[in-house]
């Protein structure tokens, strides 16, 4: 699966997604694009999924009819996202085109 992180997505997450191709907008010359424009270029370039930390994407973008899915991590904090790795991986596996999944990550889970 081809995955694009938005600019706020914690970069260490890439280490847990080695079975996927993961890119960052900076690498593609897409830094600074608005959500709508980023979705358009990602979709036209063949990405399957955008992972974002934009809490308001659900209200800003209509994903119906899109060929890519969006996962919104509701925190930019890597320690918090790290505690939800399995939930994130499951959401990636299950994500369908045009779908938005929100993952609420708020604090480290105790072992």
TIMARFI-550008 format. One record per residue: x, y, z of N, C-alpha, C, O, CB in turn; residue number from 1. Coordinates in nm, 3 decimals. Glycine has a CB too. Layout:
# TIMARFI-550008
- n.c1 / n.c2 / n.c3 / ca.c1 / ca.c2 / ca.c3 / c.c1 / c.c2 / c.c3 / o.c1 / o.c2 / o.c3 / cb.c1 / cb.c2 / cb.c3 / k
- X / Y / Z / X / Y / Z / X / Y / Z / X / Y / Z / X / Y / Z / NUM
...
# end
This chain:
# TIMARFI-550008
- n.c1 / n.c2 / n.c3 / ca.c1 / ca.c2 / ca.c3 / c.c1 / c.c2 / c.c3 / o.c1 / o.c2 / o.c3 / cb.c1 / cb.c2 / cb.c3 / k
- 0.085 / -0.118 / 0.000 / 0.000 / 0.000 / 0.000 / 0.089 / 0.124 / 0.000 / 0.192 / 0.128 / 0.067 / -0.096 / 0.000 / 0.122 / 1
- 0.048 / 0.223 / -0.076 / 0.121 / 0.351 / -0.078 / 0.053 / 0.446 / 0.019 / -0.066 / 0.475 / 0.007 / 0.125 / 0.413 / -0.223 / 2
- 0.131 / 0.494 / 0.116 / 0.080 / 0.580 / 0.222 / 0.154 / 0.713 / 0.219 / 0.276 / 0.717 / 0.202 / 0.095 / 0.512 / 0.361 / 3
- 0.080 / 0.820 / 0.235 / 0.137 / 0.953 / 0.247 / 0.107 / 1.006 / 0.386 / -0.008 / 1.009 / 0.428 / 0.082 / 1.049 / 0.138 / 4
- 0.211 / 1.048 / 0.458 / 0.193 / 1.117 / 0.586 / 0.173 / 1.265 / 0.557 / 0.234 / 1.317 / 0.463 / 0.316 / 1.094 / 0.683 / 5
- 0.089 / 1.332 / 0.635 / 0.087 / 1.477 / 0.622 / 0.202 / 1.533 / 0.706 / 0.278 / 1.457 / 0.766 / -0.051 / 1.536 / 0.669 / 6
- 0.215 / 1.663 / 0.708 / 0.331 / 1.723 / 0.772 / 0.334 / 1.706 / 0.924 / 0.440 / 1.716 / 0.984 / 0.337 / 1.869 / 0.740 / 7
- 0.220 / 1.681 / 0.987 / 0.216 / 1.666 / 1.132 / 0.225 / 1.524 / 1.183 / 0.236 / 1.502 / 1.303 / 0.093 / 1.728 / 1.184 / 8
- 0.219 / 1.426 / 1.093 / 0.220 / 1.286 / 1.133 / 0.357 / 1.249 / 1.192 / 0.459 / 1.278 / 1.130 / 0.186 / 1.193 / 1.013 / 9
- 0.359 / 1.186 / 1.309 / 0.488 / 1.151 / 1.372 / 0.571 / 1.060 / 1.281 / 0.527 / 0.951 / 1.244 / 0.464 / 1.082 / 1.508 / 10
- 0.689 / 1.105 / 1.244 / 0.775 / 1.032 / 1.151 / 0.818 / 0.894 / 1.201 / 0.831 / 0.803 / 1.119 / 0.897 / 1.113 / 1.120 / 11
- 0.840 / 0.873 / 1.331 / 0.881 / 0.740 / 1.377 / 0.779 / 0.631 / 1.345 / 0.813 / 0.512 / 1.346 / 0.906 / 0.742 / 1.525 / 12
- 0.655 / 0.668 / 1.317 / 0.554 / 0.570 / 1.281 / 0.597 / 0.489 / 1.158 / 0.557 / 0.373 / 1.144 / 0.421 / 0.639 / 1.254 / 13
- 0.676 / 0.548 / 1.071 / 0.722 / 0.478 / 0.949 / 0.791 / 0.346 / 0.982 / 0.776 / 0.250 / 0.907 / 0.818 / 0.567 / 0.870 / 14
- 0.864 / 0.341 / 1.092 / 0.937 / 0.219 / 1.129 / 0.844 / 0.100 / 1.153 / 0.887 / -0.015 / 1.146 / 1.021 / 0.244 / 1.254 / 15
- 0.718 / 0.127 / 1.181 / 0.621 / 0.021 / 1.210 / 0.536 / -0.014 / 1.088 / 0.443 / -0.094 / 1.096 / 0.531 / 0.064 / 1.324 / 16
- 0.569 / 0.047 / 0.974 / 0.490 / 0.026 / 0.852 / 0.580 / -0.020 / 0.737 / 0.559 / 0.020 / 0.622 / 0.416 / 0.155 / 0.813 / 17
- 0.678 / -0.101 / 0.767 / 0.779 / -0.140 / 0.668 / 0.722 / -0.218 / 0.550 / 0.784 / -0.223 / 0.444 / 0.885 / -0.221 / 0.734 / 18
- 0.607 / -0.279 / 0.567 / 0.546 / -0.353 / 0.456 / 0.475 / -0.261 / 0.357 / 0.424 / -0.307 / 0.255 / 0.448 / -0.456 / 0.510 / 19
- 0.474 / -0.133 / 0.386 / 0.410 / -0.033 / 0.301 / 0.516 / 0.066 / 0.248 / 0.625 / 0.077 / 0.304 / 0.298 / 0.043 / 0.378 / 20
- 0.481 / 0.135 / 0.142 / 0.563 / 0.246 / 0.093 / 0.508 / 0.372 / 0.157 / 0.392 / 0.409 / 0.136 / 0.562 / 0.255 / -0.065 / 21
- 0.591 / 0.439 / 0.236 / 0.546 / 0.558 / 0.309 / 0.628 / 0.678 / 0.262 / 0.751 / 0.674 / 0.262 / 0.559 / 0.538 / 0.464 / 22
- 0.559 / 0.784 / 0.222 / 0.623 / 0.908 / 0.179 / 0.574 / 1.024 / 0.264 / 0.474 / 1.015 / 0.335 / 0.597 / 0.934 / 0.030 / 23
- 0.649 / 1.133 / 0.252 / 0.619 / 1.256 / 0.325 / 0.609 / 1.369 / 0.222 / 0.688 / 1.370 / 0.127 / 0.729 / 1.288 / 0.435 / 24
- 0.517 / 1.462 / 0.236 / 0.500 / 1.567 / 0.135 / 0.630 / 1.639 / 0.097 / 0.651 / 1.670 / -0.020 / 0.402 / 1.668 / 0.184 / 25
- 0.717 / 1.665 / 0.195 / 0.844 / 1.733 / 0.165 / 0.924 / 1.659 / 0.057 / 0.984 / 1.722 / -0.030 / 0.930 / 1.747 / 0.292 / 26
- 0.923 / 1.528 / 0.065 / 1.001 / 1.447 / -0.030 / 0.947 / 1.458 / -0.172 / 1.021 / 1.437 / -0.268 / 1.001 / 1.301 / 0.013 / 27
- 0.820 / 1.491 / -0.184 / 0.755 / 1.499 / -0.315 / 0.744 / 1.643 / -0.365 / 0.693 / 1.667 / -0.474 / 0.617 / 1.436 / -0.308 / 28
- 0.790 / 1.739 / -0.284 / 0.777 / 1.880 / -0.321 / 0.638 / 1.934 / -0.296 / 0.597 / 2.033 / -0.356 / 0.811 / 1.898 / -0.465 / 29
- 0.564 / 1.868 / -0.204 / 0.427 / 1.905 / -0.177 / 0.408 / 1.974 / -0.042 / 0.295 / 1.988 / 0.004 / 0.340 / 1.784 / -0.183 / 30
- 0.515 / 2.017 / 0.023 / 0.499 / 2.079 / 0.155 / 0.418 / 2.208 / 0.141 / 0.430 / 2.280 / 0.041 / 0.638 / 2.107 / 0.222 / 31
- 0.339 / 2.235 / 0.242 / 0.260 / 2.357 / 0.244 / 0.127 / 2.349 / 0.171 / 0.051 / 2.446 / 0.172 / 0.340 / 2.466 / 0.187 / 32
- 0.097 / 2.236 / 0.107 / -0.032 / 2.224 / 0.039 / -0.145 / 2.215 / 0.140 / -0.129 / 2.155 / 0.247 / -0.033 / 2.102 / -0.055 / 33
- -0.258 / 2.272 / 0.107 / -0.377 / 2.259 / 0.191 / -0.425 / 2.115 / 0.184 / -0.385 / 2.039 / 0.095 / -0.490 / 2.358 / 0.147 / 34
- -0.511 / 2.076 / 0.279 / -0.562 / 1.939 / 0.280 / -0.626 / 1.898 / 0.148 / -0.599 / 1.790 / 0.097 / -0.663 / 1.922 / 0.392 / 35
- -0.709 / 1.983 / 0.094 / -0.777 / 1.950 / -0.031 / -0.678 / 1.930 / -0.145 / -0.690 / 1.834 / -0.221 / -0.875 / 2.059 / -0.067 / 36
- -0.582 / 2.019 / -0.156 / -0.481 / 2.006 / -0.261 / -0.393 / 1.884 / -0.239 / -0.357 / 1.815 / -0.334 / -0.394 / 2.133 / -0.269 / 37
- -0.357 / 1.857 / -0.113 / -0.275 / 1.740 / -0.083 / -0.350 / 1.611 / -0.117 / -0.292 / 1.518 / -0.173 / -0.235 / 1.741 / 0.067 / 38
- -0.478 / 1.605 / -0.085 / -0.559 / 1.490 / -0.123 / -0.564 / 1.473 / -0.274 / -0.553 / 1.361 / -0.325 / -0.702 / 1.504 / -0.067 / 39
- -0.580 / 1.583 / -0.345 / -0.587 / 1.576 / -0.492 / -0.458 / 1.522 / -0.552 / -0.462 / 1.432 / -0.635 / -0.616 / 1.714 / -0.549 / 40
- -0.343 / 1.576 / -0.511 / -0.217 / 1.531 / -0.571 / -0.183 / 1.389 / -0.527 / -0.129 / 1.311 / -0.606 / -0.103 / 1.627 / -0.533 / 41
- -0.213 / 1.355 / -0.401 / -0.186 / 1.219 / -0.354 / -0.270 / 1.119 / -0.431 / -0.221 / 1.014 / -0.473 / -0.214 / 1.207 / -0.202 / 42
- -0.394 / 1.151 / -0.449 / -0.483 / 1.062 / -0.522 / -0.438 / 1.048 / -0.668 / -0.435 / 0.937 / -0.721 / -0.627 / 1.114 / -0.515 / 43
- -0.405 / 1.158 / -0.732 / -0.365 / 1.151 / -0.872 / -0.230 / 1.081 / -0.889 / -0.200 / 1.030 / -0.998 / -0.357 / 1.292 / -0.931 / 44
- -0.150 / 1.077 / -0.783 / -0.020 / 1.009 / -0.790 / -0.030 / 0.863 / -0.745 / 0.072 / 0.794 / -0.739 / 0.082 / 1.082 / -0.703 / 45
- -0.150 / 0.816 / -0.714 / -0.171 / 0.675 / -0.686 / -0.155 / 0.631 / -0.541 / -0.140 / 0.512 / -0.515 / -0.079 / 0.599 / -0.765 / 46
- -0.160 / 0.725 / -0.447 / -0.155 / 0.686 / -0.306 / -0.288 / 0.623 / -0.266 / -0.394 / 0.659 / -0.317 / -0.123 / 0.809 / -0.216 / 47
- -0.280 / 0.528 / -0.175 / -0.398 / 0.459 / -0.125 / -0.453 / 0.520 / 0.002 / -0.571 / 0.506 / 0.033 / -0.366 / 0.314 / -0.103 / 48
- -0.365 / 0.588 / 0.078 / -0.401 / 0.631 / 0.212 / -0.323 / 0.756 / 0.251 / -0.204 / 0.768 / 0.223 / -0.375 / 0.519 / 0.314 / 49
- -0.391 / 0.848 / 0.317 / -0.327 / 0.965 / 0.378 / -0.343 / 0.950 / 0.529 / -0.453 / 0.927 / 0.579 / -0.390 / 1.101 / 0.327 / 50
- -0.232 / 0.962 / 0.601 / -0.239 / 0.966 / 0.747 / -0.211 / 1.110 / 0.788 / -0.108 / 1.167 / 0.754 / -0.136 / 0.865 / 0.814 / 51
- -0.305 / 1.166 / 0.861 / -0.299 / 1.306 / 0.900 / -0.318 / 1.321 / 1.050 / -0.364 / 1.229 / 1.117 / -0.405 / 1.387 / 0.825 / 52
- -0.283 / 1.436 / 1.102 / -0.313 / 1.469 / 1.241 / -0.408 / 1.590 / 1.248 / -0.426 / 1.650 / 1.354 / -0.183 / 1.499 / 1.319 / 53
- -0.467 / 1.623 / 1.135 / -0.559 / 1.735 / 1.129 / -0.694 / 1.692 / 1.186 / -0.766 / 1.613 / 1.125 / -0.575 / 1.787 / 0.984 / 54
- -0.727 / 1.744 / 1.303 / -0.851 / 1.706 / 1.372 / -0.976 / 1.750 / 1.298 / -1.083 / 1.693 / 1.319 / -0.852 / 1.765 / 1.511 / 55
- -0.964 / 1.850 / 1.214 / -1.085 / 1.904 / 1.150 / -1.104 / 1.856 / 1.006 / -1.192 / 1.905 / 0.936 / -1.080 / 2.054 / 1.152 / 56
- -1.023 / 1.762 / 0.962 / -1.036 / 1.716 / 0.823 / -1.175 / 1.662 / 0.793 / -1.225 / 1.674 / 0.682 / -0.931 / 1.609 / 0.793 / 57
- -1.237 / 1.603 / 0.893 / -1.373 / 1.548 / 0.875 / -1.471 / 1.658 / 0.835 / -1.566 / 1.632 / 0.762 / -1.421 / 1.479 / 1.004 / 58
- -1.448 / 1.780 / 0.881 / -1.540 / 1.891 / 0.853 / -1.497 / 1.969 / 0.728 / -1.578 / 2.042 / 0.670 / -1.547 / 1.984 / 0.973 / 59
- -1.371 / 1.955 / 0.688 / -1.318 / 2.033 / 0.577 / -1.328 / 1.962 / 0.443 / -1.338 / 2.027 / 0.339 / -1.175 / 2.067 / 0.603 / 60
- -1.326 / 1.828 / 0.444 / -1.315 / 1.753 / 0.320 / -1.428 / 1.652 / 0.305 / -1.463 / 1.581 / 0.399 / -1.182 / 1.682 / 0.313 / 61
- -1.484 / 1.646 / 0.187 / -1.580 / 1.543 / 0.153 / -1.502 / 1.431 / 0.084 / -1.451 / 1.450 / -0.026 / -1.697 / 1.598 / 0.061 / 62
- -1.491 / 1.317 / 0.149 / -1.412 / 1.207 / 0.095 / -1.492 / 1.112 / 0.007 / -1.435 / 1.022 / -0.055 / -1.350 / 1.129 / 0.207 / 63
- -1.623 / 1.131 / -0.001 / -1.707 / 1.044 / -0.084 / -1.657 / 1.048 / -0.228 / -1.636 / 1.155 / -0.285 / -1.856 / 1.088 / -0.077 / 64
- -1.637 / 0.931 / -0.285 / -1.591 / 0.920 / -0.422 / -1.440 / 0.925 / -0.439 / -1.389 / 0.908 / -0.549 / -1.652 / 1.029 / -0.502 / 65
- -1.369 / 0.947 / -0.331 / -1.222 / 0.948 / -0.338 / -1.171 / 0.806 / -0.356 / -1.234 / 0.710 / -0.313 / -1.160 / 1.011 / -0.210 / 66
- -1.055 / 0.793 / -0.421 / -0.992 / 0.663 / -0.440 / -0.895 / 0.631 / -0.327 / -0.838 / 0.522 / -0.323 / -0.919 / 0.659 / -0.574 / 67
- -0.876 / 0.725 / -0.237 / -0.789 / 0.698 / -0.122 / -0.867 / 0.712 / 0.007 / -0.972 / 0.776 / 0.012 / -0.668 / 0.792 / -0.121 / 68
- -0.813 / 0.652 / 0.112 / -0.872 / 0.659 / 0.246 / -0.789 / 0.756 / 0.328 / -0.676 / 0.790 / 0.292 / -0.877 / 0.518 / 0.314 / 69
- -0.846 / 0.801 / 0.440 / -0.775 / 0.891 / 0.531 / -0.786 / 0.835 / 0.672 / -0.893 / 0.795 / 0.717 / -0.834 / 1.036 / 0.524 / 70
- -0.673 / 0.833 / 0.740 / -0.671 / 0.803 / 0.883 / -0.624 / 0.928 / 0.954 / -0.519 / 0.983 / 0.921 / -0.577 / 0.680 / 0.916 / 71
- -0.703 / 0.974 / 1.050 / -0.669 / 1.093 / 1.129 / -0.627 / 1.048 / 1.268 / -0.707 / 0.994 / 1.345 / -0.789 / 1.193 / 1.136 / 72
- -0.500 / 1.072 / 1.300 / -0.451 / 1.049 / 1.436 / -0.481 / 1.176 / 1.513 / -0.442 / 1.285 / 1.472 / -0.296 / 1.013 / 1.439 / 73
- -0.548 / 1.162 / 1.623 / -0.592 / 1.282 / 1.695 / -0.489 / 1.328 / 1.797 / -0.523 / 1.377 / 1.905 / -0.725 / 1.255 / 1.764 / 74
- -0.361 / 1.310 / 1.761 / -0.250 / 1.365 / 1.837 / -0.126 / 1.363 / 1.748 / -0.108 / 1.272 / 1.668 / -0.225 / 1.283 / 1.969 / 75
- -0.042 / 1.464 / 1.761 / 0.086 / 1.467 / 1.690 / 0.197 / 1.407 / 1.775 / 0.310 / 1.393 / 1.728 / 0.122 / 1.609 / 1.651 / 76
- 0.167 / 1.373 / 1.897 / 0.268 / 1.324 / 1.990 / 0.308 / 1.180 / 1.957 / 0.224 / 1.091 / 1.956 / 0.217 / 1.332 / 2.133 / 77
- 0.438 / 1.158 / 1.930 / 0.484 / 1.023 / 1.901 / 0.462 / 0.929 / 2.019 / 0.414 / 0.818 / 1.997 / 0.630 / 1.026 / 1.862 / 78
- 0.496 / 0.965 / 2.143 / 0.471 / 0.870 / 2.252 / 0.325 / 0.826 / 2.260 / 0.297 / 0.711 / 2.293 / 0.513 / 0.931 / 2.385 / 79
- 0.234 / 0.915 / 2.233 / 0.093 / 0.879 / 2.236 / 0.057 / 0.790 / 2.118 / -0.011 / 0.689 / 2.134 / 0.006 / 1.004 / 2.238 / 80
- 0.102 / 0.827 / 1.999 / 0.074 / 0.745 / 1.880 / 0.137 / 0.608 / 1.893 / 0.078 / 0.508 / 1.852 / 0.125 / 0.815 / 1.753 / 81
- 0.256 / 0.602 / 1.950 / 0.326 / 0.475 / 1.966 / 0.243 / 0.376 / 2.048 / 0.248 / 0.256 / 2.025 / 0.462 / 0.497 / 2.031 / 82
- 0.169 / 0.428 / 2.144 / 0.087 / 0.340 / 2.228 / -0.032 / 0.282 / 2.152 / -0.101 / 0.193 / 2.203 / 0.038 / 0.416 / 2.349 / 83
- -0.057 / 0.332 / 2.031 / -0.171 / 0.287 / 1.950 / -0.127 / 0.220 / 1.820 / -0.205 / 0.215 / 1.725 / -0.263 / 0.404 / 1.919 / 84
- -0.006 / 0.170 / 1.814 / 0.048 / 0.112 / 1.691 / -0.045 / 0.004 / 1.634 / -0.077 / 0.007 / 1.515 / 0.186 / 0.052 / 1.716 / 85
- -0.088 / -0.088 / 1.717 / -0.173 / -0.196 / 1.664 / -0.306 / -0.144 / 1.611 / -0.355 / -0.193 / 1.509 / -0.198 / -0.301 / 1.773 / 86
- -0.362 / -0.048 / 1.678 / -0.488 / 0.012 / 1.629 / -0.465 / 0.083 / 1.495 / -0.549 / 0.077 / 1.406 / -0.544 / 0.112 / 1.734 / 87
- -0.352 / 0.151 / 1.482 / -0.318 / 0.219 / 1.357 / -0.298 / 0.117 / 1.245 / -0.351 / 0.134 / 1.135 / -0.190 / 0.306 / 1.375 / 88
- -0.222 / 0.012 / 1.273 / -0.197 / -0.092 / 1.172 / -0.329 / -0.159 / 1.128 / -0.347 / -0.185 / 1.009 / -0.099 / -0.199 / 1.228 / 89
- -0.417 / -0.185 / 1.221 / -0.547 / -0.243 / 1.188 / -0.628 / -0.148 / 1.100 / -0.688 / -0.190 / 1.001 / -0.626 / -0.278 / 1.315 / 90
- -0.629 / -0.020 / 1.136 / -0.702 / 0.079 / 1.056 / -0.647 / 0.087 / 0.915 / -0.723 / 0.101 / 0.819 / -0.696 / 0.217 / 1.123 / 91
- -0.516 / 0.078 / 0.900 / -0.454 / 0.080 / 0.767 / -0.502 / -0.040 / 0.686 / -0.541 / -0.026 / 0.570 / -0.299 / 0.080 / 0.777 / 92
- -0.500 / -0.155 / 0.747 / -0.541 / -0.278 / 0.678 / -0.687 / -0.274 / 0.636 / -0.722 / -0.323 / 0.528 / -0.517 / -0.399 / 0.767 / 93
- -0.771 / -0.217 / 0.719 / -0.916 / -0.218 / 0.694 / -0.967 / -0.097 / 0.616 / -1.081 / -0.098 / 0.571 / -0.988 / -0.225 / 0.824 / 94
- -0.885 / 0.006 / 0.599 / -0.930 / 0.130 / 0.536 / -0.977 / 0.107 / 0.393 / -0.915 / 0.034 / 0.315 / -0.817 / 0.234 / 0.537 / 95
- -1.088 / 0.170 / 0.361 / -1.148 / 0.160 / 0.227 / -1.145 / 0.297 / 0.160 / -1.153 / 0.399 / 0.228 / -1.294 / 0.106 / 0.236 / 96
- -1.135 / 0.301 / 0.027 / -1.137 / 0.429 / -0.044 / -1.257 / 0.514 / -0.003 / -1.368 / 0.464 / 0.010 / -1.138 / 0.405 / -0.195 / 97
- -1.233 / 0.642 / 0.015 / -1.339 / 0.735 / 0.050 / -1.376 / 0.735 / 0.197 / -1.468 / 0.806 / 0.238 / -1.459 / 0.705 / -0.029 / 98
- -1.305 / 0.656 / 0.277 / -1.336 / 0.643 / 0.419 / -1.241 / 0.728 / 0.504 / -1.124 / 0.745 / 0.470 / -1.329 / 0.496 / 0.462 / 99
- -1.294 / 0.780 / 0.614 / -1.213 / 0.848 / 0.716 / -1.224 / 0.769 / 0.844 / -1.334 / 0.739 / 0.891 / -1.260 / 0.996 / 0.736 / 100
- -1.110 / 0.735 / 0.902 / -1.107 / 0.671 / 1.034 / -1.028 / 0.761 / 1.127 / -0.919 / 0.807 / 1.094 / -1.042 / 0.527 / 1.027 / 101
- -1.084 / 0.785 / 1.243 / -1.015 / 0.864 / 1.345 / -0.963 / 0.770 / 1.453 / -1.033 / 0.680 / 1.498 / -1.110 / 0.972 / 1.406 / 102
- -0.840 / 0.794 / 1.494 / -0.780 / 0.716 / 1.601 / -0.745 / 0.812 / 1.714 / -0.660 / 0.900 / 1.700 / -0.653 / 0.637 / 1.552 / 103
- -0.812 / 0.793 / 1.824 / -0.791 / 0.879 / 1.940 / -0.674 / 0.825 / 2.021 / -0.683 / 0.720 / 2.085 / -0.920 / 0.886 / 2.029 / 104
- -0.566 / 0.897 / 2.017 / -0.447 / 0.861 / 2.096 / -0.426 / 0.975 / 2.195 / -0.411 / 1.091 / 2.156 / -0.319 / 0.838 / 2.004 / 105
- -0.426 / 0.940 / 2.324 / -0.419 / 1.049 / 2.421 / -0.312 / 1.033 / 2.526 / -0.264 / 1.132 / 2.581 / -0.549 / 1.064 / 2.488 / 106
- -0.273 / 0.911 / 2.556 / -0.167 / 0.892 / 2.654 / -0.109 / 0.753 / 2.639 / -0.170 / 0.665 / 2.578 / -0.220 / 0.915 / 2.798 / 107
- 0.008 / 0.733 / 2.694 / 0.070 / 0.602 / 2.690 / -0.014 / 0.503 / 2.765 / -0.069 / 0.533 / 2.871 / 0.211 / 0.606 / 2.748 / 108
- -0.024 / 0.385 / 2.708 / -0.094 / 0.278 / 2.778 / 0.007 / 0.206 / 2.864 / 0.119 / 0.180 / 2.821 / -0.163 / 0.181 / 2.679 / 109
- -0.034 / 0.174 / 2.983 / 0.056 / 0.105 / 3.075 / 0.065 / -0.043 / 3.041 / -0.035 / -0.105 / 3.004 / 0.009 / 0.123 / 3.221 / 110
- 0.184 / -0.098 / 3.053 / 0.205 / -0.241 / 3.023 / 0.158 / -0.327 / 3.138 / 0.167 / -0.450 / 3.131 / 0.353 / -0.270 / 2.994 / 111
# end
